[in-house]
Amino acid sequence: MVNGNYRARTRQSQVAATGAWVYANRRINIDVEATYWLTKKKNLGLFLNGVNLRDEGNGTEVVGDGTPRGARLRGWNQYGVLWTLGLRGTL
């Protein structure tokens, strides 16, 4: 199964001292999940999950009337891709 999530650029808060706005950057996340059943009864299987396959970062920027384009970036988090492999089963 493949899941996708799009988050548009959103306004979060206003900086009181300057009147500028803090924005969260747009983000597209793609996740994948797969299961391979080892038994016909589907009570034991291997699973694989991949989260954030595009390695999208999460950033914020400050935009105001006097903010130069090169000075807008406030913060950036880059978490990478997370892979999980394991056993799935029922008794």
Backbone hydrogen bonds in HBPLUS format (Angstrom, degrees):
<---DONOR---> <-ACCEPTOR-->    atom                        ^
c    i                          cat <-CA-CA->   ^        H-A-AA   ^      H-
h    n   atom  resd res      DA  || num        DHA   H-A  angle D-A-AA Bond
n    s   type  num  typ     dist DA aas  dist angle  dist       angle   num
A0033-GLU N   A0001-MET O   2.82 MM  32  5.16 151.9  1.90 153.0 159.5     1
A0003-ASN N   A0031-ASP O   2.86 MM  28  5.10 164.5  1.88 142.4 147.7     2
A0031-ASP N   A0003-ASN O   2.79 MM  28  5.10 164.9  1.81 152.9 158.2     3
A0005-ASN N   A0029-ASN O   2.84 MM  24  5.11 147.0  1.95 151.5 155.7     4
A0029-ASN N   A0005-ASN O   2.81 MM  24  5.11 163.9  1.84 154.0 157.6     5
A0007-ARG N   A0027-ARG O   2.78 MM  20  5.14 163.7  1.80 159.3 163.6     6
A0027-ARG N   A0007-ARG O   2.82 MM  20  5.14 152.5  1.90 145.9 153.8     7
A0010-THR N   A0024-ALA O   3.08 MM  14  5.30 147.8  2.19 141.4 150.2     8
A0024-ALA N   A0010-THR O   2.82 MM  14  5.30 159.7  1.86 155.2 160.6     9
A0012-GLN N   A0022-VAL O   2.74 MM  10  5.55 173.3  1.74 163.7 165.2    10
A0022-VAL N   A0013-SER O   2.75 MM   9  5.32 168.7  1.76 163.4 164.1    11
A0015-VAL N   A0020-ALA O   2.75 MM   5  5.34 167.4  1.76 158.8 163.3    12
A0019-GLY N   A0015-VAL O   2.78 MM   4  5.30 149.6  1.87 157.2 164.9    13
A0021-TRP N   A0063-VAL O   2.84 MM  42  5.32 165.7  1.87 148.3 144.1    14
A0063-VAL N   A0021-TRP O   2.81 MM  42  5.32 165.3  1.83 158.9 161.8    15
A0023-TYR N   A0061-GLU O   2.80 MM  38  5.35 166.0  1.82 161.7 166.5    16
A0061-GLU N   A0023-TYR O   2.90 MM  38  5.35 152.5  1.98 147.6 156.4    17
A0025-ASN N   A0059-GLY O   2.90 MM  34  5.47 170.9  1.91 147.2 150.2    18
A0053-LEU N   A0030-ILE O   2.86 MM  23  5.54 168.3  1.88 167.3 163.4    19
A0032-VAL N   A0050-GLY O   2.84 MM  18  5.09 157.9  1.89 146.3 152.8    20
A0050-GLY N   A0032-VAL O   2.83 MM  18  5.09 162.9  1.86 151.4 153.1    21
A0034-ALA N   A0048-LEU O   2.90 MM  14  5.31 152.1  1.97 152.6 160.5    22
A0048-LEU N   A0034-ALA O   2.87 MM  14  5.31 154.4  1.93 154.8 158.6    23
A0036-TYR N   A0046-LEU O   2.79 MM  10  5.20 160.5  1.83 153.6 160.5    24
A0046-LEU N   A0036-TYR O   2.85 MM  10  5.20 157.0  1.90 149.8 149.7    25
A0038-LEU N   A0044-LEU O   2.78 MM   6  5.68 156.2  1.83 142.8 151.1    26
A0042-LYS N   A0039-THR O   3.27 MM   3  5.37 159.3  2.31 103.2 109.1    27
A0090-THR N   A0043-ASN O   2.93 MM  47  5.07 148.8  2.03 136.1 137.9    28
A0045-GLY N   A0088-ARG O   2.73 MM  43  5.09 149.2  1.82 155.4 161.5    29
A0088-ARG N   A0045-GLY O   2.70 MM  43  5.09 163.3  1.73 152.4 153.8    30
A0047-PHE N   A0086-GLY O   2.85 MM  39  5.43 161.9  1.88 148.6 151.9    31
A0086-GLY N   A0047-PHE O   3.06 MM  39  5.43 156.1  2.12 146.7 150.2    32
A0049-ASN N   A0084-THR O   2.84 MM  35  5.06 158.7  1.88 149.0 155.6    33
A0084-THR N   A0049-ASN O   2.85 MM  35  5.06 155.2  1.91 149.4 153.9    34
A0051-VAL N   A0082-LEU O   2.90 MM  31  5.16 158.8  1.95 147.7 154.8    35
A0082-LEU N   A0051-VAL O   3.16 MM  31  5.16 163.1  2.19 142.1 147.1    36
A0055-ASP N   A0052-ASN O   2.95 MM   3  5.37 162.8  1.98 118.7 123.8    37
A0058-ASN N   A0077-ASN O   2.81 MM  19  5.09 159.5  1.85 150.1 157.2    38
A0077-ASN N   A0058-ASN O   2.89 MM  19  5.09 152.8  1.96 135.3 144.4    39
A0060-THR N   A0075-GLY O   2.97 MM  15  5.31 156.4  2.02 144.1 147.2    40
A0074-ARG N   A0060-THR O   2.83 MM  14  5.44 165.6  1.86 138.0 139.9    41
A0075-GLY N   A0060-THR O   3.29 MM  15  5.31 160.4  2.33 134.5 133.7    42
A0062-VAL N   A0072-ARG O   2.71 MM  10  4.94 152.7  1.78 142.7 147.2    43
A0067-THR N   A0064-GLY O   3.36 MM   3  5.17 166.7  2.37 101.8 105.6    44
A0071-ALA N   A0068-PRO O   3.01 MM   3  5.41 159.1  2.05 115.2 122.0    45
